[in-house]
Amino acid sequence: MAKVTCDRESDIEDLIQTVDACTEQFDAKRLELLFDISEIRYALSKLGNGKTPGICGISKEFVVAFGMSSRTSSCV
């Protein structure tokens, strides 16, 4: 019986590079798509209350309390 050997670290690195390349292509295409208010509402519904706000300082509670308009901050 022949013994099969492989360089496990090299195989893993090759797999990671392949996945990264595919992911980057998918993300690039996805980021070019427009999103709508329903996606923002869905994301907000999944956030817990009392979480630290994003870099702009606007919390989920603020957005929910005062509503969203077409001028909603980009950090939400």
A tleap script that builds the chain and sets N, CA, C and O, in Angstrom:
source leaprc.protein.ff14SB
mol = sequence {
  NMET ALA LYS VAL THR CYS ASP ARG GLU SER
  ASP ILE GLU ASP LEU ILE GLN THR VAL ASP
  ALA CYS THR GLU GLN PHE ASP ALA LYS ARG
  LEU GLU LEU LEU PHE ASP ILE SER GLU ILE
  ARG TYR ALA LEU SER LYS LEU GLY ASN GLY
  LYS THR PRO GLY ILE CYS GLY ILE SER LYS
  GLU PHE VAL VAL ALA PHE GLY MET SER SER
  ARG THR SER SER CYS CVAL
}
set mol.1.N position { 0.852 -1.166 0.000 }
set mol.1.CA position { 0.000 0.000 0.000 }
set mol.1.C position { 0.904 1.238 0.000 }
set mol.1.O position { 1.828 1.350 0.806 }
set mol.2.N position { 0.623 2.142 -0.902 }
set mol.2.CA position { 1.416 3.364 -0.995 }
set mol.2.C position { 0.983 4.347 0.079 }
set mol.2.O position { -0.204 4.507 0.363 }
set mol.3.N position { 1.956 4.987 0.655 }
set mol.3.CA position { 1.679 5.975 1.693 }
set mol.3.C position { 1.490 7.345 1.046 }
set mol.3.O position { 2.346 7.807 0.290 }
set mol.4.N position { 0.374 7.984 1.345 }
set mol.4.CA position { 0.079 9.306 0.797 }
set mol.4.C position { 0.508 10.347 1.815 }
set mol.4.O position { 0.138 10.277 2.987 }
set mol.5.N position { 1.280 11.295 1.363 }
set mol.5.CA position { 1.706 12.379 2.244 }
set mol.5.C position { 1.268 13.698 1.639 }
set mol.5.O position { 1.080 13.824 0.428 }
set mol.6.N position { 1.117 14.637 2.480 }
set mol.6.CA position { 0.784 15.978 1.996 }
set mol.6.C position { 1.354 17.005 2.963 }
set mol.6.O position { 1.599 16.732 4.138 }
set mol.7.N position { 1.546 18.154 2.434 }
set mol.7.CA position { 2.001 19.261 3.268 }
set mol.7.C position { 0.755 19.976 3.760 }
set mol.7.O position { 0.222 20.847 3.072 }
set mol.8.N position { 0.297 19.617 4.927 }
set mol.8.CA position { -0.982 20.108 5.461 }
set mol.8.C position { -1.030 21.631 5.511 }
set mol.8.O position { -2.039 22.224 5.131 }
set mol.9.N position { 0.032 22.269 5.966 }
set mol.9.CA position { 0.023 23.735 6.041 }
set mol.9.C position { -0.089 24.358 4.659 }
set mol.9.O position { -0.801 25.345 4.477 }
set mol.10.N position { 0.602 23.796 3.696 }
set mol.10.CA position { 0.542 24.315 2.330 }
set mol.10.C position { -0.856 24.122 1.746 }
set mol.10.O position { -1.388 25.015 1.087 }
set mol.11.N position { -1.446 22.953 1.992 }
set mol.11.CA position { -2.807 22.692 1.505 }
set mol.11.C position { -3.810 23.652 2.121 }
set mol.11.O position { -4.696 24.159 1.434 }
set mol.12.N position { -3.672 23.897 3.398 }
set mol.12.CA position { -4.574 24.820 4.088 }
set mol.12.C position { -4.403 26.231 3.546 }
set mol.12.O position { -5.388 26.933 3.316 }
set mol.13.N position { -3.163 26.647 3.341 }
set mol.13.CA position { -2.902 27.985 2.799 }
set mol.13.C position { -3.499 28.133 1.396 }
set mol.13.O position { -4.086 29.167 1.077 }
set mol.14.N position { -3.351 27.107 0.565 }
set mol.14.CA position { -3.941 27.139 -0.773 }
set mol.14.C position { -5.463 27.276 -0.699 }
set mol.14.O position { -6.063 28.043 -1.452 }
set mol.15.N position { -6.067 26.542 0.196 }
set mol.15.CA position { -7.520 26.614 0.371 }
set mol.15.C position { -7.947 28.007 0.819 }
set mol.15.O position { -8.918 28.554 0.297 }
set mol.16.N position { -7.240 28.578 1.769 }
set mol.16.CA position { -7.565 29.920 2.266 }
set mol.16.C position { -7.456 30.949 1.152 }
set mol.16.O position { -8.320 31.817 1.024 }
set mol.17.N position { -6.408 30.864 0.347 }
set mol.17.CA position { -6.243 31.823 -0.751 }
set mol.17.C position { -7.374 31.692 -1.769 }
set mol.17.O position { -7.854 32.694 -2.298 }
set mol.18.N position { -7.795 30.468 -2.040 }
set mol.18.CA position { -8.901 30.248 -2.978 }
set mol.18.C position { -10.199 30.832 -2.423 }
set mol.18.O position { -10.938 31.505 -3.141 }
set mol.19.N position { -10.473 30.576 -1.154 }
set mol.19.CA position { -11.682 31.106 -0.520 }
set mol.19.C position { -11.621 32.627 -0.476 }
set mol.19.O position { -12.619 33.288 -0.760 }
set mol.20.N position { -10.466 33.197 -0.125 }
set mol.20.CA position { -10.326 34.656 -0.085 }
set mol.20.C position { -10.594 35.278 -1.450 }
set mol.20.O position { -11.279 36.297 -1.541 }
set mol.21.N position { -10.065 34.680 -2.508 }
set mol.21.CA position { -10.267 35.218 -3.854 }
set mol.21.C position { -11.745 35.199 -4.224 }
set mol.21.O position { -12.264 36.177 -4.763 }
set mol.22.N position { -12.420 34.096 -3.939 }
set mol.22.CA position { -13.856 33.995 -4.249 }
set mol.22.C position { -14.660 34.979 -3.406 }
set mol.22.O position { -15.577 35.628 -3.911 }
set mol.23.N position { -14.321 35.090 -2.126 }
set mol.23.CA position { -15.034 35.992 -1.228 }
set mol.23.C position { -14.850 37.438 -1.666 }
set mol.23.O position { -15.808 38.212 -1.672 }
set mol.24.N position { -13.636 37.803 -2.028 }
set mol.24.CA position { -13.376 39.182 -2.451 }
set mol.24.C position { -14.188 39.532 -3.690 }
set mol.24.O position { -14.732 40.632 -3.783 }
set mol.25.N position { -14.275 38.604 -4.646 }
set mol.25.CA position { -15.068 38.861 -5.847 }
set mol.25.C position { -16.539 39.011 -5.499 }
set mol.25.O position { -17.210 39.904 -6.017 }
set mol.26.N position { -17.050 38.147 -4.626 }
set mol.26.CA position { -18.450 38.226 -4.212 }
set mol.26.C position { -18.713 39.538 -3.486 }
set mol.26.O position { -19.689 40.226 -3.785 }
set mol.27.N position { -17.843 39.894 -2.525 }
set mol.27.CA position { -18.032 41.113 -1.754 }
set mol.27.C position { -17.979 42.347 -2.639 }
set mol.27.O position { -18.763 43.276 -2.449 }
set mol.28.N position { -17.075 42.370 -3.594 }
set mol.28.CA position { -16.957 43.525 -4.481 }
set mol.28.C position { -18.254 43.733 -5.256 }
set mol.28.O position { -18.731 44.860 -5.385 }
set mol.29.N position { -18.821 42.647 -5.769 }
set mol.29.CA position { -20.083 42.754 -6.509 }
set mol.29.C position { -21.221 43.150 -5.580 }
set mol.29.O position { -22.063 43.973 -5.941 }
set mol.30.N position { -21.248 42.572 -4.391 }
set mol.30.CA position { -22.323 42.845 -3.423 }
set mol.30.C position { -22.282 44.299 -2.961 }
set mol.30.O position { -23.327 44.924 -2.783 }
set mol.31.N position { -21.087 44.833 -2.769 }
set mol.31.CA position { -20.961 46.203 -2.282 }
set mol.31.C position { -21.373 47.238 -3.323 }
set mol.31.O position { -21.638 48.390 -2.979 }
set mol.32.N position { -21.427 46.847 -4.569 }
set mol.32.CA position { -21.848 47.770 -5.621 }
set mol.32.C position { -23.367 47.857 -5.743 }
set mol.32.O position { -23.893 48.764 -6.389 }
set mol.33.N position { -24.068 46.914 -5.123 }
set mol.33.CA position { -25.526 46.910 -5.202 }
set mol.33.C position { -26.141 47.952 -4.280 }
set mol.33.O position { -25.577 48.284 -3.237 }
set mol.34.N position { -27.288 48.458 -4.667 }
set mol.34.CA position { -28.027 49.379 -3.813 }
set mol.34.C position { -28.740 48.592 -2.726 }
set mol.34.O position { -29.089 47.430 -2.933 }
set mol.35.N position { -28.957 49.199 -1.590 }
set mol.35.CA position { -29.733 48.561 -0.535 }
set mol.35.C position { -30.955 49.414 -0.278 }
set mol.35.O position { -30.992 50.596 -0.620 }
set mol.36.N position { -31.945 48.804 0.325 }
set mol.36.CA position { -33.161 49.566 0.583 }
set mol.36.C position { -33.448 49.632 2.081 }
set mol.36.O position { -32.777 48.989 2.888 }
set mol.37.N position { -34.442 50.412 2.425 }
set mol.37.CA position { -34.768 50.681 3.821 }
set mol.37.C position { -35.155 49.404 4.566 }
set mol.37.O position { -34.945 49.312 5.775 }
set mol.38.N position { -35.715 48.420 3.866 }
set mol.38.CA position { -36.092 47.170 4.539 }
set mol.38.C position { -34.862 46.424 5.058 }
set mol.38.O position { -34.932 45.761 6.093 }
set mol.39.N position { -33.742 46.527 4.352 }
set mol.39.CA position { -32.507 45.896 4.832 }
set mol.39.C position { -31.995 46.571 6.095 }
set mol.39.O position { -31.486 45.910 7.001 }
set mol.40.N position { -32.131 47.892 6.151 }
set mol.40.CA position { -31.713 48.623 7.350 }
set mol.40.C position { -32.624 48.266 8.520 }
set mol.40.O position { -32.154 48.018 9.630 }
set mol.41.N position { -33.919 48.242 8.265 }
set mol.41.CA position { -34.856 47.873 9.335 }
set mol.41.C position { -34.588 46.455 9.839 }
set mol.41.O position { -34.643 46.203 11.042 }
set mol.42.N position { -34.300 45.539 8.929 }
set mol.42.CA position { -34.008 44.164 9.323 }
set mol.42.C position { -32.753 44.128 10.208 }
set mol.42.O position { -32.742 43.471 11.249 }
set mol.43.N position { -31.706 44.832 9.788 }
set mol.43.CA position { -30.465 44.857 10.571 }
set mol.43.C position { -30.709 45.458 11.951 }
set mol.43.O position { -30.198 44.950 12.949 }
set mol.44.N position { -31.480 46.525 12.012 }
set mol.44.CA position { -31.796 47.144 13.303 }
set mol.44.C position { -32.598 46.202 14.196 }
set mol.44.O position { -32.415 46.194 15.413 }
set mol.45.N position { -33.480 45.413 13.600 }
set mol.45.CA position { -34.280 44.492 14.401 }
set mol.45.C position { -33.422 43.387 15.013 }
set mol.45.O position { -33.805 42.795 16.023 }
set mol.46.N position { -32.281 43.107 14.421 }
set mol.46.CA position { -31.392 42.064 14.920 }
set mol.46.C position { -30.423 42.573 15.985 }
set mol.46.O position { -29.788 41.779 16.679 }
set mol.47.N position { -30.308 43.887 16.114 }
set mol.47.CA position { -29.409 44.465 17.115 }
set mol.47.C position { -30.074 44.489 18.484 }
set mol.47.O position { -31.273 44.744 18.595 }
set mol.48.N position { -29.309 44.229 19.501 }
set mol.48.CA position { -29.828 44.339 20.859 }
set mol.48.C position { -29.876 45.791 21.302 }
set mol.48.O position { -29.174 46.638 20.751 }
set mol.49.N position { -30.704 46.076 22.296 }
set mol.49.CA position { -30.777 47.430 22.840 }
set mol.49.C position { -29.583 47.685 23.757 }
set mol.49.O position { -29.020 46.751 24.328 }
set mol.50.N position { -29.210 48.930 23.892 }
set mol.50.CA position { -28.147 49.306 24.809 }
set mol.50.C position { -26.741 49.028 24.296 }
set mol.50.O position { -25.789 49.042 25.077 }
set mol.51.N position { -26.593 48.775 23.002 }
set mol.51.CA position { -25.270 48.514 22.433 }
set mol.51.C position { -24.543 49.826 22.170 }
set mol.51.O position { -25.169 50.872 22.000 }
set mol.52.N position { -23.244 49.761 22.137 }
set mol.52.CA position { -22.435 50.942 21.847 }
set mol.52.C position { -22.722 51.419 20.433 }
set mol.52.O position { -22.762 50.605 19.511 }
set mol.53.N position { -22.927 52.735 20.238 }
set mol.53.CA position { -23.198 53.252 18.893 }
set mol.53.C position { -21.974 53.147 17.994 }
set mol.53.O position { -20.856 52.932 18.462 }
set mol.54.N position { -22.202 53.301 16.717 }
set mol.54.CA position { -21.115 53.275 15.743 }
set mol.54.C position { -20.235 54.502 15.856 }
set mol.54.O position { -20.384 55.307 16.775 }
set mol.55.N position { -19.322 54.638 14.920 }
set mol.55.CA position { -18.334 55.717 14.946 }
set mol.55.C position { -18.997 57.100 14.908 }
set mol.55.O position { -18.416 58.074 15.387 }
set mol.56.N position { -20.206 57.194 14.342 }
set mol.56.CA position { -20.894 58.484 14.259 }
set mol.56.C position { -21.601 58.850 15.561 }
set mol.56.O position { -22.043 59.986 15.732 }
set mol.57.N position { -21.710 57.880 16.487 }
set mol.57.CA position { -22.342 58.154 17.774 }
set mol.57.C position { -23.844 57.990 17.793 }
set mol.57.O position { -24.481 58.251 18.813 }
set mol.58.N position { -24.427 57.561 16.677 }
set mol.58.CA position { -25.871 57.383 16.613 }
set mol.58.C position { -26.216 55.950 17.003 }
set mol.58.O position { -25.743 55.000 16.378 }
set mol.59.N position { -27.032 55.798 18.024 }
set mol.59.CA position { -27.390 54.467 18.510 }
set mol.59.C position { -28.612 53.924 17.776 }
set mol.59.O position { -29.327 54.661 17.097 }
set mol.60.N position { -28.829 52.645 17.923 }
set mol.60.CA position { -30.017 52.000 17.359 }
set mol.60.C position { -31.274 52.649 17.929 }
set mol.60.O position { -32.224 52.925 17.197 }
set mol.61.N position { -31.273 52.889 19.235 }
set mol.61.CA position { -32.457 53.463 19.878 }
set mol.61.C position { -32.801 54.828 19.291 }
set mol.61.O position { -33.978 55.154 19.132 }
set mol.62.N position { -31.792 55.625 18.969 }
set mol.62.CA position { -32.022 56.939 18.379 }
set mol.62.C position { -32.707 56.799 17.016 }
set mol.62.O position { -33.693 57.479 16.730 }
set mol.63.N position { -32.172 55.912 16.191 }
set mol.63.CA position { -32.738 55.723 14.850 }
set mol.63.C position { -34.168 55.204 14.941 }
set mol.63.O position { -35.044 55.667 14.210 }
set mol.64.N position { -34.409 54.249 15.829 }
set mol.64.CA position { -35.755 53.696 15.986 }
set mol.64.C position { -36.717 54.763 16.517 }
set mol.64.O position { -37.849 54.868 16.043 }
set mol.65.N position { -36.275 55.552 17.496 }
set mol.65.CA position { -37.139 56.566 18.112 }
set mol.65.C position { -37.498 57.693 17.155 }
set mol.65.O position { -38.632 58.173 17.148 }
set mol.66.N position { -36.534 58.111 16.352 }
set mol.66.CA position { -36.762 59.275 15.498 }
set mol.66.C position { -36.983 58.915 14.039 }
set mol.66.O position { -37.152 59.805 13.206 }
set mol.67.N position { -36.985 57.640 13.718 }
set mol.67.CA position { -37.253 57.202 12.355 }
set mol.67.C position { -36.058 57.361 11.445 }
set mol.67.O position { -35.015 57.894 11.826 }
set mol.68.N position { -36.241 56.887 10.245 }
set mol.68.CA position { -35.183 56.956 9.242 }
set mol.68.C position { -35.701 57.740 8.049 }
set mol.68.O position { -36.862 57.620 7.657 }
set mol.69.N position { -34.826 58.530 7.493 }
set mol.69.CA position { -35.160 59.247 6.275 }
set mol.69.C position { -34.107 58.923 5.224 }
set mol.69.O position { -33.202 58.131 5.486 }
set mol.70.N position { -34.205 59.502 4.083 }
set mol.70.CA position { -33.220 59.251 3.035 }
set mol.70.C position { -31.849 59.828 3.399 }
set mol.70.O position { -30.852 59.544 2.736 }
set mol.71.N position { -31.811 60.638 4.455 }
set mol.71.CA position { -30.549 61.250 4.872 }
set mol.71.C position { -29.973 60.552 6.105 }
set mol.71.O position { -29.215 61.160 6.860 }
set mol.72.N position { -30.322 59.298 6.312 }
set mol.72.CA position { -29.821 58.529 7.466 }
set mol.72.C position { -28.303 58.445 7.390 }
set mol.72.O position { -27.719 58.318 6.314 }
set mol.73.N position { -27.689 58.519 8.546 }
set mol.73.CA position { -26.239 58.464 8.625 }
set mol.73.C position { -25.706 57.175 8.039 }
set mol.73.O position { -26.358 56.134 8.116 }
set mol.74.N position { -24.516 57.241 7.450 }
set mol.74.CA position { -23.920 56.064 6.802 }
set mol.74.C position { -23.421 55.031 7.797 }
set mol.74.O position { -23.102 53.914 7.390 }
set mol.75.N position { -23.338 55.348 9.073 }
set mol.75.CA position { -22.819 54.376 10.034 }
set mol.75.C position { -23.909 53.461 10.551 }
set mol.75.O position { -23.603 52.491 11.246 }
set mol.76.N position { -25.136 53.722 10.249 }
set mol.76.CA position { -26.236 52.900 10.769 }
set mol.76.C position { -26.367 51.643 9.951 }
set mol.76.O position { -27.236 50.816 10.226 }
savepdb mol mol.pdb
quit
